[in-house]
Each structure stands twice: as C-alpha cells, then as structure tokens.
Amino acid sequence: KKYNKFITTYFINILVNTYFKMVKATWNGQVIAESDKVERVDGNAYFPQEALKKEYFKDSATTTVCGWKGTANYYTIEVDGKSNPDAAWVYRTPKDAAKNIANHVAFWKGVKVE
C-alpha cells in the first residue's frame, strides 16, 4: 500500500506541476505577480491582469510594435522606493495571431519569473 500511495502521489505531483503550476514574478525581493494561468509565447510567461499586484505597476508612455503581436504598452515597476522602468509589457489589443495574450503582462529587465 505504501508503494501505491507513493506512485499515486508522484503522478499527482507531476500533473499539478505540469498543468497547474503556480508561476511567480519577483523583483526587488517582492512577488509582483502570481498565477497558474499564464500563457507562454516566445519564451515569455504572460500573466493575466488579475494575477498582478497592481500597487507595484505604474503606466509608462513607452510603446513598441511587434509585427505579429501588435503594439505593446509598458509598465514601470516600483517596489520599496526602487523603480524598474518599462520592465513589464502588455498587448491590450493584439493582432489576431496573439489574441491569447490580450491584456496579459510579461516581464524582463531583471524581473525573475519562475
């Protein structure tokens, strides 16, 4: 019975970690986003808006354009008096090919996603 319990627990852990894994974004020692419903595109984890701890995000005037995703808007992240300009981006109205990441936020510039 111990063996069966071990095998069952092992496979449940694999399923949970593969399909329902909680992904966190941290910067300056603070979790700034957390979700088990991220979308992965081009090596980036895109977090839904409800996963963000909004108190750390400030709108930026910066925009960039991706040929297949559309226009990205940026956020500056502020934690404990430190600022990380344009460290997060969002496609608010992406092109059709990227609709799955509409209003989802991705990170760079030292933000750790794991």
N, C-alpha and C positions, 0 to 999 in steps of 0.2 A: 504494500500500500504506500509506503514511503516513496518507492520508486515512481509509482503512478502519479503521486502528488507532485513530485519533482518535475516530471515530464510535463504535466498539465501546467504548472506554474511557469516553467521555462517557455512553453509555446504561447501562453497568455502574455508574458513579458515581451516576447518578440512581436506579437501582433500589436500590442499597445505602443511599443516604441517605434514601430514601423508606420502605423496608420494614425495614431492619436498622440504622437509625441508633442509635448509642450515645448515650444521654441521660445527663447528669450532673447531680447536685445538689451545689452547693458552698455552704459557709458559713464565714466567717472564714478564707478562703484555703485551705480543705481540701475535697477531694472526699469527700462523706459517703455518696453512693450513685451507682451507675453500672450501666446495663443497656441492652440493645437489645430488651427485652421489657416495656416499660411499657404500661400501659393508660391511655387518655385518657378522662376523664369530667369534664364540666362545666368544661372548660378546665384541668384539673389532670392532671399526669402521675403515675400511681400506680406505684411501683416494687415489684417482688416482694421478699420478705424477704431472699432470697439476694443481692440487689443492695446491701443496706445494709452499711456498715462499722459493725458493731454496737458497737464500742468508743465511738462518739460518741453513742449513744442511751441515754437513761435513761427508764424508765417514769414517767409523770405520773399523778396522781389525777384529772386533768381528763377529763370526757366531755361530748359534745354529742350531740344527736339530730337526724338528718335524716329528714324524712317519708318519703322513698322509698329511702334507703340504709340507715338504721338508726342504731345507736349507734356513735359514733367514740370511740376511746381515743387519748390523746395521748402524745407523747414530748417530753422536753426534750433539746435538742442541746447537747453540751458539747465544745468544741474549744479546745485551748491555754489552759485556765483560764477561758474565757468561756462563758457559759450563755445559751441562747435558749429560754426556757420555752415549752412547748406549740407548738413550731414544726413539728411533724410529727404526722400523724394516720393512724390505721388503722381499717378496719372489719373486726374479727375474725370476726364472724358477721353479715354484711349481710343485708338482705332479699333476696328472690329477684331483684328487678329489678337488683340491684347485685352479683350473685354473681361477676362477672368481676373485681371489685376486692377480693375476700376476702383478707385478710392482705397487701394491698398498701399501701404508705405514700406519702402525698402531703405536700407542704411549703408553707409560707407564712412570714410574719414575716422577710423578708429572705433566705431561702434562695433561691439562684439556680438555676433549672432550665433547662438548655439542651442 
